Amino acid sequence: MTYKEEFITFMVRSGVLTFGDFTTKSGRKTPYFINTGNYKTGAQAAKLGDYYAACIQENLPEGVTCLFGPAYKGIPLAVTAAASLYRNYERDLPYCFNRKEAKDHGEGGSMVGYKPQDGDDVVIVEDVVTAGTAVRETIELFKHVANVNMKALIVSVDRMERGTKDCSTLDELREDYGIAVYPIVTVKEIISFLHNKEIDGKVYIDDEMKSKMEAYLAQYGAKA
């Protein structure tokens, strides 16, 4: 299996990728849901880092100064991705993350870990981007830290849904900030891989579920 196929299987087995009837925060009725809060063990964290690292290595084999994890969910992602990059590819990249509340004692400041410098090439590590708020906040935050180049955004899944415009939220971020965006997998890759495929004796995307997911994308998907 490719690392993408392994990652899809991993999400299903971890209870992160589920199928049924759900409602998103924006009120959309969706036949599938991604709940990254279901990652909760050391083994899962280690594997998750491997998939992020594989995506970074494939798309950004060089020219990265540091990884940034937006608080809170991005923090363990940046840490485990950095650990996996070193373990699997012998790339030792520093990482950093922000405090939600700036500290006025001790080392102070809004950043923890590596201190970004002018000219650094920064990669943001996120889970699933819905409205892109955390990413926009990150880019604004860095304007007060250093004059860095926001090189890329790595996300676990691209849901390929429209944002506030006809294009996807990820495409909006590409357009607004000139940042490259690399998902580990897209929802279309999930559909293609899982359709009528058994995982541990169960088919998660049968013909009916495939039709529901394709109908959802037809209604809410980004216009190419």
Secondary structure, 3 states (H helix, E strand, C coil): CCHHHHHHHHHHHCCCEEEEEEECCCCCEEEEEECHHHCCCHHHHHHHHHHHHHHHHHHCCCCCCEEEECCCCHHHHHHHHHHHHHHHHCCCCCEEEEEEEEECCCCCEEEEECCCCCCCEEEEECCCCCCCHHHHHHHHHHCCCCCCEEEEEEEEEECCEECCCCCEHHHHHHHHHCCEEEEEEEHHHHHHHHECCEECCEECECHHHHHHHHHHHHHHECCC
